[in-house]
Amino acid sequence: MSSTTVAHHDDHAEHPTGIMRWLTTTNHKDIGTMYLTFSLIMFFIGGAMILGIRAELFKPGLQLMNPEFFNQLIGVHALIMIFAALMPAATGFANWMIPLQIGAPDMALPRLNNWGFWLLPPSAILLTLPFTLALFGIGDGALATGWTFYPPLSVQGGIGVDFAIFAVHLLGISSVLGSINVIVTIFNMRAPGMTLMKMPMFVWGWLITAFLLIATIPVLAGGVTMLLTDRHFGTHFFDAAGGGDPVMFQHLFWFFGHPEVYIVLLPVWGFIPQILETFSRKPMYGYKAQVYSLWGIGALSVVVWAHHFFSAGMPVPALLYFMYSTMAISLPLAVLFFCWIKTMWRGSMSFETPMLFTVGWIILFGIGGLTGLVLADVAADAQYHNSYFVVAHFHYTLFAGGIMGIMAGTYYWLPKMTGHMYSEKLGKLHFWLTAISFNMTFIPQFFLGLAGMPRRIPDYALQFAEFNMISSIAAFTLGFSQLLFVYNIVSCARGGKKATDKVWEGAKGLEWTLPSPPPYHSFTEQPVIK
Amino acid sequence: MQVFRKVSLGISTILFPLSVFADYSWNFPTPATPMALDTLHVHNKFMLISMAIFVFVLAIMIYSIFAHRKSKGFKAVADKAPSTAVEIFWTLIPFAILLLIDFVIMGIPAYHSVVMMENTREKADMVIKITGSQWRWQYEYLDGDAKGVKFVSNLSTPKEQTDKGFDGKKDEHYLLEVDNHLVLPVGKKVRILITSTDVLHNWWVPQFGSSRVAVPGFLRETWVQVEKEGTYRGQCKELCGKGHGYMPIVVDAMQADEYKTWIATKKDELAKASAGADKKWTKEDLVADGKGVYEKNCAVCHQVNGAGLPPAFPALTGSKIVASPIFGADGKYLKDSHLDRVLNGKNVMPSWKALLNDTEIASVITYERNALGNSVGDVLQPSQVKAARQ
């Protein structure tokens, strides 16, 4: 992204250089890059935590850590991966690509954009600081309740809970600001002629994500604030002795928590069909059907939350309602799967790294979706709930469906963002290592769950030993394979074969009409869509 | 024939590593209740349907991946979007298939399972109450012959085996063994009321197919009807703090006559304990008994040597509460005294009122005051605890 690569943006490209460029920037591409870099760093911090856990679970007995520390690692791992790795990655792509895809010069609210990003590093510090404080004898470490904050355990907990509550507040504000920016940008800054039903699918995915975030984050913020007042100011929202109900927190939390899954996945469902049409050299199938399905999933996602705690006790009609409404999500999802495969069908496919990740993504996310369908069944859920079966299920949706999707997007747009081609050989190696070790990590966990191993236990009975050992070895392979991802990104940013403007033979869309890398200020004159 | 032999040799080479896990479970453990049986059927059926969908869709995709490649010279079909009517028709097909699967093939049996699972009251033969606490289960029989039987069930795997760095041989039922098993009669429908004294717990025995969260301040219910004699094991499955992995459940299902004998022994034990509360104990006996009670119930937080795990779990050695007097001038126990804290708890410290009997509370307090590096010197009699409860 040096300012000499493109000649025609000279006078508008004045900006501070060095560190001040990154601290003060309101440029959507710079902010996008910062989001993506932050996400990658946090991905490794969260990953290191889970490798600590997999090392502890390598064999029965406690080897490395005590149960308190184990409980802290599981909760902070989840919060970091969801809030600080997955969501910022999606926001990073939104910043980079939404203006390019709709032909806008920048995001609508650039200063808000800057603020949204700079809320993230402090919240990451808040999440992890209690670990360090505990080393100096202050407090007893980080949040040890799992990422779900369930009271009364979280009312009982130490200062780690307060730190996590404030971290969630900051992350929430950041997400809401980002969402407002996305909505305003999409509604006001599209190129002339780009009607809503001509928008690229990624823009659609993000628009729905933004609405979901604005609808649900305030509920989470309210829930954790009530928790905070229960902890310190004598309220009894979640304490039966004072007329409250611990299960109410679960309703509040999952009213946010379930849509959160789709918040993370909708942007991915947006660019996956774009990657498919690029590498199938054929327009995506069922554009309208996909848009309606995305809306359908977005709408359904806010009315199914209680399937996360069927066994907490509910009246039969509520159980039935939440079961059937959850199953209904599979209907629009089936349409999406059909459209993705129909886009590939009778195309002229080639399998560069982004396409490999996309095909792998469809298969693995399919496993996540189908196991989710079974989990909706209340009676069977009594067995699956809080067992390793659920752990495996949501890693198929969030690691395969989320992170592997983000990787597909990264390889897809990296040449556009950096102006260089990455090494195709190393990219493919990264895919195969990731896909194989991911399955080897989580397939055994399905069987562990069926055999009766609960999640979040630091030590386990002897009958679970073999599968845990396989899972741990594979998890380490998976973790270390990701170093290849960083190497690919860094070496691509530093140099390599020059990328053409279009990069991919079958690429469609406005971002591919710009040079690679795009100038610091792009689309100063809006293109017209026929 | 040569070919067949080669093929079978090949298959057995592939399958050989699997035989290592021959006695390993690939599915739910053998069901012991009607509900677990139902769950297993539902699970198997749904898994088959899911696999069928998965294989079918995957087959289409894989065929396409191999057939429609650029490297094979396959040209993409005409570059035009399908008309809306055709598009709607095609996209409604997967929609309709899933509609049938979700709400008919899966939905109808799922409905019956839910109704069965939630039918806790009809034709229930007996009622028990389960109370979860950090980190143990308490069982109480509320009606029938066993009415009044009540006991606490603690993990009984030796502590050195669960300690960090233990490298010796572990027990067969490592982490899945308790001191007092819950005993249920075979073939009887048992209604279970469940609650908690502190945080959320979840009572789960995989072979029973029932799991229910214990919510403090509320009663939740579920039911089991164990069809076969035997010992069944499970665990808490709601994160409940540092001892979450250390509060297993063990249930013995017995025939009616055996069950009757068990009730008699249990009632006998309770009567003896209650009689013990009325006699006068010596300090030595209390300290000796108290050591056992302490190590079973208190050492998990306050540690075996009384050093605690500050700041969450304070030390008992040199503790102000331990050193201060228990009773005031009027003969009533003081607020924030040693006895008050053990009976009623505070913050993370649970209330032991319902979990320990008079003798156990008296002995553990006397032990804490005269061991663990403390030497207050006084004795708390079980009869004083009994009086304090009133």
Interface residues (C-beta under 8 A of the other chain):
Chain A: P60 G61 L62 Q63 L64 M65 N66 P67 E68 N71 G139 D140 A144 T145 G146 Y150 P151 P152 L153 Q156 G158 D239 A240 A241 D245 P246 V247 S280 R281 K282 P283 Y285 G286 Y287 K288 A289 F309 S311 A312 G313 V316 L319 L320 M323 Y324 M327 A328 S330 L331 P332 A334 V335 F337 F338 C339 I341 K342 M344 W345 R346 G347 S348 M349 S350 F351 V359 I362 I363 G366 I367 L370 T371 L373 V374 D377 V378 A379 A380 A382 Q383 H385 N386 S387 F447 L450 A451 G452 P454 R455 R456 I457 P458 D459 Y460 A461 L462 Q463 E466 F467
Chain B: V20 F21 Y24 S25 W26 N27 F28 P29 M35 D38 T39 V42 H43 F46 M47 S50 I53 F54 V57 L58 I60 M61 S64 I65 H68 R69 K70 S71 F74 K75 A76 V77 D79 K80 A81 P82 T84 E87 I88 W90 T91 I93 P94 F95 I97 L98 L99 D102 F103 M106 G107 A110 Y111 S113 V114 V115 M116 M117 E118 Q161 T162 D163 K164 G165 F166 D167 K170 E172 H173 Y174 L175 L176 D198 V199 L200 N202 W204 P206 G209 S210 S211 R212 V213 V215 P216 G217 F218 R220 E221 G234 Q235 C236 K237 E238 L239 C240 G241 K242 G243 H244 G245 Y246 L309 P311 A312 N347 V348
